[in-house]
Amino acid sequence: MAFSTSFGSSFSSFTTISSPPSSITLCIFKSHQNNLSMGGYPRLCGRMVLNCSSPEMGPTSEPVNVRQPYRHSMPPFNARLDEVGMPKPSFKWRRVLLEVSGEALAGDQTQNIDPKVTMAIAREVAAVTRLGIEVAIVVGGGNIFRGSSWAGSSGLDRSSADYIGHALICSFRMLATVMNAMFLQATMESIGIPTRVQAAFRMSEVAEPYIRRRAVRHLEKGRVVIFAAGTGNPFFTTDTAAALRCAEINAEVMLKATNVDGVYDDNPRHNPNASLLDRLTYQDVLLRDLSVMDMTTITLCQENNIPVVVFNLNKPRNISKAILGERVGTLIGGTWNSVLSLNCY
């Protein structure tokens, strides 16, 4: 019997002859090769087809699939690989927290929730999650109810007003922020984004309870996590809840989506000459008493070294630009660096 095969430069041809005097068998091996690439490293695969014939047995064809070993080559130590071994592009941030206020979800204020706004958010978040960036979202509930507006004028103290606000929405079996979170979740899942809602209050029928390790695991699996119900306590704003969740899940930046282009040195609605500030330190916000967010949030971000980007939600692609680390709005507590800009649409 004679064997002859070759699978490329790393394999040598060989021939073995063994034929009894009573019969002669001729075997021909044909290899069909493919060169595959995994992570930029060539991989050789082959498939052998065995054709044998002899005077006694006649011709026969028996396909044989052979899984051939390939040489393993280690990528650079700090290289990021995706699920199929391809190197991931480098971005400024890999895990981000996006804060969306209830007022921003209302759009032009003609209704509580504007479907066009939620769909715009969903599409831009979808574009960046496909690149491997982990996104968590904190939503507010000011478009439905704001407890502080009742405090004082109604004779209620602040804590009672806040809890009445929660109770008012609980009459519809959900809190204001949970309602917004569920609407945003439904919009995202309608375009194929796996999404989970976690609430600070236990509402097992409509949302998961907030569990830090579970939230991080969802993010690692490529799911978007929406945090609702704030911190679960009165006197804390959506900004503070966003900063707290950002620190807990080890997000690298807090992105505050607003209805203005960023932080100004004066109120642009009252002063048309107000200038947009490109970058600020935490101390700048505290000393100049800039009304970008409350002092509790700024202090929490400063203590945990969390940079904050304030940008306009209503401008197209601003969300994806902010998540990708591109220069947009005002950066607080960080520095703008040159980042890789990809067209993710």
Backbone torsions as a table, in degrees:
resi	resn	phi	psi	omega
1	MET	NA	141.9	-177.7
2	ALA	-120.2	133.9	178.5
3	PHE	-121.7	137.3	176.8
4	SER	-151.0	122.3	-179.8
5	THR	-151.3	157.8	177.9
6	SER	-150.7	134.0	-179.4
7	PHE	-121.7	28.2	176.6
8	GLY	115.2	-172.4	-173.6
9	SER	-68.1	-25.3	-178.2
10	SER	-84.9	-4.4	178.4
11	PHE	-121.4	138.9	179.1
12	SER	-103.8	146.3	177.7
13	SER	-71.9	149.4	177.8
14	PHE	-143.4	155.2	-179.1
15	THR	-136.2	130.4	176.9
16	THR	-128.1	130.8	-178.3
17	ILE	-116.8	122.3	175.2
18	SER	-149.2	104.1	-177.0
19	SER	-135.2	119.5	174.9
20	PRO	-67.0	154.7	-177.2
21	PRO	-67.4	-19.3	-175.5
22	SER	-81.8	-23.0	-177.6
23	SER	-148.1	153.6	177.4
24	ILE	-121.8	125.9	-179.9
25	THR	-117.6	130.9	178.8
26	LEU	-113.8	121.7	179.5
27	CYS	-119.3	133.0	178.9
28	ILE	-121.0	125.9	178.9
29	PHE	-104.0	130.3	175.1
30	LYS	-119.2	130.5	179.9
31	SER	-109.2	132.8	175.3
32	HIS	-110.4	111.7	-170.6
33	GLN	-106.8	150.2	174.4
34	ASN	-134.5	139.5	174.1
35	ASN	-103.8	112.5	178.2
36	LEU	-104.9	157.9	179.8
37	SER	-125.9	125.7	177.7
38	MET	-120.9	110.8	178.9
39	GLY	66.3	24.5	178.2
40	GLY	87.3	7.1	-179.6
41	TYR	-115.9	127.6	-174.7
42	PRO	-66.6	144.4	177.9
43	ARG	-132.4	131.1	-176.4
44	LEU	-102.2	124.3	177.9
45	CYS	-121.4	148.3	-178.9
46	GLY	-142.0	158.4	176.1
47	ARG	-137.9	122.4	-178.1
48	MET	-100.3	137.2	173.6
49	VAL	-113.2	123.4	-175.8
50	LEU	-100.7	119.7	175.4
51	ASN	-116.4	115.8	-178.3
52	CYS	-122.6	146.4	176.0
53	SER	-147.5	146.9	177.1
54	SER	-150.8	158.7	180.0
55	PRO	-61.2	-29.9	-175.9
56	GLU	-87.3	-39.9	-173.2
57	MET	-94.2	-22.6	-175.1
58	GLY	78.7	178.1	-178.0
59	PRO	-72.2	144.7	175.7
60	THR	-145.3	149.7	179.2
61	SER	-130.1	124.0	-176.5
62	GLU	-132.4	106.0	-180.0
63	PRO	-70.2	138.3	179.1
64	VAL	-126.5	120.8	177.1
65	ASN	-92.8	127.9	-178.0
66	VAL	-119.0	121.5	174.7
67	ARG	-90.2	111.7	-173.5
68	GLN	-94.8	145.1	176.4
69	PRO	-69.3	149.9	176.8
70	TYR	-129.4	159.3	-176.0
71	ARG	-77.6	127.7	177.2
72	HIS	-83.8	132.2	178.2
73	SER	-128.5	122.6	-175.0
74	MET	-75.4	133.5	174.9
75	PRO	-73.4	170.6	176.3
76	PRO	-55.8	150.8	-171.6
77	PHE	-58.2	-42.9	-174.9
78	ASN	-96.0	13.4	179.7
79	ALA	-76.9	141.7	176.3
80	ARG	-97.6	131.5	179.7
81	LEU	-115.0	144.8	176.2
82	ASP	-88.9	-168.0	-172.9
83	GLU	-65.2	-25.5	-179.6
84	VAL	-105.1	13.4	174.3
85	GLY	87.2	4.9	178.9
86	MET	-81.8	142.2	179.3
87	PRO	-63.1	135.5	177.8
88	LYS	-83.1	144.5	175.6
89	PRO	-67.6	158.3	-177.7
90	SER	-93.4	130.9	178.5
91	PHE	-124.4	163.1	179.7
92	LYS	-65.1	-41.1	-179.7
93	TRP	-129.5	144.7	178.4
94	ARG	-106.5	-24.6	177.4
95	ARG	-136.0	123.4	-174.7
96	VAL	-129.0	157.5	173.4
97	LEU	-120.9	123.2	-179.4
98	LEU	-103.1	123.6	177.4
99	GLU	-102.0	125.0	178.8
100	VAL	-123.1	117.3	-179.5
101	SER	-75.8	161.0	177.7
102	GLY	-65.1	-36.0	178.4
103	GLU	-62.9	-35.5	179.1
104	ALA	-67.5	-34.7	179.0
105	LEU	-69.5	-22.6	-178.9
106	ALA	-74.8	-14.4	177.9
107	GLY	65.5	-119.0	-178.7
108	ASP	-83.0	11.9	175.3
109	GLN	70.1	9.9	178.4
110	THR	-80.0	-16.1	177.3
111	GLN	-149.1	166.0	-176.2
112	ASN	-63.7	-45.8	-179.4
113	ILE	-129.5	126.1	179.4
114	ASP	-94.3	114.0	-179.2
115	PRO	-59.4	-29.2	179.0
116	LYS	-66.2	-36.5	179.2
117	VAL	-68.6	-46.8	-179.4
118	THR	-64.4	-36.5	178.2
119	MET	-68.9	-38.1	177.3
120	ALA	-63.3	-41.3	176.7
121	ILE	-62.8	-45.8	-177.3
122	ALA	-61.1	-43.2	-177.5
123	ARG	-67.2	-39.7	-179.8
124	GLU	-72.6	-36.7	175.6
125	VAL	-65.9	-38.9	178.3
126	ALA	-60.9	-38.9	-177.7
127	ALA	-63.0	-36.8	-177.2
128	VAL	-87.3	-30.3	177.8
129	THR	-66.6	-28.9	176.7
130	ARG	-67.7	-17.6	177.0
131	LEU	-88.6	-0.5	177.4
132	GLY	96.8	5.8	178.8
133	ILE	-84.2	133.8	-178.7
134	GLU	-88.8	128.7	-173.3
135	VAL	-125.4	125.9	169.7
136	ALA	-115.8	151.5	-175.6
137	ILE	-131.0	138.0	170.9
138	VAL	-114.7	127.7	-179.4
139	VAL	-114.5	147.0	175.2
140	GLY	-97.3	-174.7	-178.4
141	GLY	-135.8	17.6	-176.8
142	GLY	-66.3	-17.5	177.5
143	ASN	-74.2	-15.5	-179.4
144	ILE	-109.7	-45.5	-179.5
145	PHE	-156.5	139.0	176.0
146	ARG	-127.5	110.1	-175.2
147	GLY	-62.4	-33.6	-177.1
148	SER	-64.8	-23.2	-179.5
149	SER	-72.0	-21.5	177.7
150	TRP	-88.5	-24.0	-175.3
151	ALA	-65.7	135.0	177.5
152	GLY	89.4	-63.0	-176.4
153	SER	-65.2	-29.5	-179.3
154	SER	-95.8	-0.8	-177.6
155	GLY	83.6	3.1	-179.8
156	LEU	-92.8	147.3	171.3
157	ASP	-76.9	166.3	-171.7
158	ARG	-61.2	-44.2	-177.5
159	SER	-65.4	-40.2	178.4
160	SER	-65.8	-39.9	179.3
161	ALA	-63.7	-41.4	178.6
162	ASP	-63.2	-44.9	-178.8
163	TYR	-69.4	-32.7	175.3
164	ILE	-65.4	-36.8	175.7
165	GLY	-59.8	-43.8	176.9
166	HIS	-64.8	-41.7	-178.6
167	ALA	-66.1	-34.8	179.0
168	LEU	-59.7	-44.7	-179.8
169	ILE	-77.2	-28.1	177.1
170	CYS	-63.8	-21.4	175.5
171	SER	-63.1	-21.7	173.0
172	PHE	-100.3	18.1	177.4
173	ARG	63.8	28.2	172.8
174	MET	-164.4	153.4	177.3
175	LEU	-80.4	165.0	-178.9
176	ALA	-60.7	-45.0	-179.3
177	THR	-69.6	-33.9	178.1
178	VAL	-67.8	-35.7	176.6
179	MET	-61.8	-46.2	177.1
180	ASN	-62.5	-41.1	-179.2
181	ALA	-63.9	-41.2	179.7
182	MET	-66.9	-38.9	177.6
183	PHE	-64.0	-43.7	178.9
184	LEU	-66.4	-37.6	177.3
185	GLN	-62.9	-45.0	179.9
186	ALA	-62.3	-38.5	178.9
187	THR	-65.6	-43.6	-179.2
188	MET	-66.4	-43.2	-179.0
189	GLU	-69.9	-21.5	177.5
190	SER	-68.9	-20.1	176.9
191	ILE	-111.8	18.0	169.5
192	GLY	90.1	19.9	177.5
193	ILE	-97.9	115.6	176.1
194	PRO	-65.6	126.1	-172.3
195	THR	-135.8	143.7	176.0
196	ARG	-126.9	141.1	175.3
197	VAL	-108.8	129.2	176.1
198	GLN	-123.1	129.1	-176.3
199	ALA	-112.7	146.2	177.5
200	ALA	-70.1	-27.9	173.4
201	PHE	-92.8	147.0	178.7
202	ARG	-74.7	112.3	177.1
203	MET	-137.5	69.3	-169.4
204	SER	-62.2	-21.8	-178.6
205	GLU	-73.9	-25.1	-173.8
206	VAL	-124.1	-16.8	-176.3
207	ALA	-154.3	156.2	174.0
208	GLU	-74.9	149.8	170.7
209	PRO	-71.1	150.9	-179.5
210	TYR	-71.4	116.6	174.5
211	ILE	-130.7	118.8	-172.0
212	ARG	-57.6	-48.9	-176.8
213	ARG	-64.6	-35.9	177.9
214	ARG	-68.6	-39.5	178.4
215	ALA	-62.4	-44.5	179.1
216	VAL	-63.0	-39.3	179.4
217	ARG	-65.3	-39.3	175.4
218	HIS	-58.5	-44.0	-179.8
219	LEU	-64.0	-41.4	-180.0
220	GLU	-63.8	-27.6	178.5
221	LYS	-86.5	5.0	177.2
222	GLY	87.6	12.6	179.3
223	ARG	-91.2	151.0	172.7
224	VAL	-88.9	131.6	179.8
225	VAL	-111.0	127.0	178.4
226	ILE	-107.9	120.9	178.7
227	PHE	-94.9	128.3	-177.7
228	ALA	-124.4	169.2	177.1
229	ALA	69.4	19.3	175.9
230	GLY	60.3	-134.5	175.8
231	THR	-93.4	-7.6	-176.5
232	GLY	86.9	7.8	-177.9
233	ASN	-132.9	150.7	175.7
234	PRO	-73.2	169.2	177.7
235	PHE	74.0	-0.1	179.2
236	PHE	-113.8	129.5	-176.8
237	THR	-82.7	173.2	174.8
238	THR	-63.5	-34.5	176.9
239	ASP	-59.7	-45.9	-179.8
240	THR	-65.4	-40.3	178.0
241	ALA	-62.8	-39.7	179.6
242	ALA	-65.1	-44.2	178.8
243	ALA	-63.6	-39.2	179.5
244	LEU	-65.4	-47.4	179.5
245	ARG	-66.0	-35.1	178.3
246	CYS	-61.1	-43.2	178.7
247	ALA	-69.2	-36.7	-175.9
248	GLU	-69.3	-39.2	-177.3
249	ILE	-92.9	6.1	179.1
250	ASN	61.2	38.2	174.4
251	ALA	-70.8	150.5	-174.7
252	GLU	-88.5	-14.9	-178.4
253	VAL	-158.6	151.7	174.5
254	MET	-111.3	122.8	-177.9
255	LEU	-107.0	113.9	-176.6
256	LYS	-101.2	107.6	-179.6
257	ALA	-87.1	122.4	-177.2
258	THR	-129.0	-172.2	178.0
259	ASN	-99.8	7.7	177.4
260	VAL	-123.0	167.4	-173.4
261	ASP	-74.3	-15.7	-178.5
262	GLY	162.1	-148.6	-179.7
263	VAL	-100.0	129.9	179.4
264	TYR	-108.7	159.5	177.0
265	ASP	-76.7	-8.8	175.6
266	ASP	-155.6	169.3	-179.5
267	ASN	-69.2	113.0	-176.9
268	PRO	-67.2	-18.5	178.7
269	ARG	-75.5	-27.5	-179.7
270	HIS	-102.2	-26.2	-178.5
271	ASN	-123.6	104.2	-178.0
272	PRO	-67.6	-14.1	179.3
273	ASN	-94.2	9.5	179.8
274	ALA	-64.2	140.9	-175.9
275	SER	-104.3	139.2	175.9
276	LEU	-77.4	129.9	-178.9
277	LEU	-91.3	130.3	-176.8
278	ASP	-79.8	-40.2	-177.3
279	ARG	-148.5	142.4	179.3
280	LEU	-137.1	156.2	169.7
281	THR	-96.7	167.0	177.0
282	TYR	-61.9	-38.4	-179.5
283	GLN	-65.5	-34.6	176.7
284	ASP	-58.9	-43.7	-179.2
285	VAL	-66.3	-39.9	-177.8
286	LEU	-72.1	-46.4	-175.2
287	LEU	-72.6	-36.0	-178.4
288	ARG	-89.2	-1.4	177.2
289	ASP	52.6	47.4	178.3
290	LEU	-75.1	131.8	-174.6
291	SER	-85.9	47.3	178.6
292	VAL	-81.3	-35.8	175.8
293	MET	-163.5	170.0	-175.2
294	ASP	-73.1	160.7	-175.8
295	MET	-65.5	-31.2	178.4
296	THR	-62.0	-41.8	-179.7
297	THR	-66.9	-44.3	-179.6
298	ILE	-62.0	-42.6	180.0
299	THR	-64.7	-41.4	179.6
300	LEU	-64.6	-41.1	177.7
301	CYS	-66.6	-39.5	-180.0
302	GLN	-65.3	-42.8	-177.9
303	GLU	-67.7	-26.6	-178.4
304	ASN	-107.2	9.7	178.2
305	ASN	54.6	47.6	179.6
306	ILE	-102.3	111.7	175.2
307	PRO	-70.5	150.4	-178.5
308	VAL	-124.1	130.6	175.0
309	VAL	-113.1	121.6	178.2
310	VAL	-105.8	123.1	-174.7
311	PHE	-146.3	170.2	-177.7
312	ASN	-88.3	120.8	-179.8
313	LEU	-70.7	-27.3	-169.7
314	ASN	-82.3	-10.7	178.7
315	LYS	-86.1	133.1	-178.1
316	PRO	-57.9	139.3	176.7
317	ARG	69.5	3.1	179.5
318	ASN	-65.6	-36.0	180.0
319	ILE	-64.4	-48.8	-179.5
320	SER	-65.8	-36.1	177.3
321	LYS	-63.3	-44.0	-180.0
322	ALA	-64.5	-42.0	-179.2
323	ILE	-66.6	-37.3	179.9
324	LEU	-77.6	-5.4	177.3
325	GLY	86.8	14.9	178.1
326	GLU	-76.8	161.1	-176.0
327	ARG	-71.6	111.2	-180.0
328	VAL	-154.8	138.7	177.5
329	GLY	66.7	-144.8	-178.4
330	THR	-119.0	133.4	178.3
331	LEU	-103.3	126.2	179.2
332	ILE	-111.8	124.7	174.7
333	GLY	77.0	27.3	179.4
334	GLY	-157.2	-174.4	178.3
335	THR	-130.1	143.8	175.8
336	TRP	-75.8	127.4	176.0
337	ASN	-118.1	157.7	175.2
338	SER	-70.5	126.3	-177.5
339	VAL	-124.8	164.1	178.7
340	LEU	-77.8	122.6	179.6
341	SER	-103.2	120.6	179.9
342	LEU	-115.8	147.0	172.6
343	ASN	-84.1	103.1	-173.9
344	CYS	-98.7	21.9	179.2
345	TYR	-117.2	NA	NA
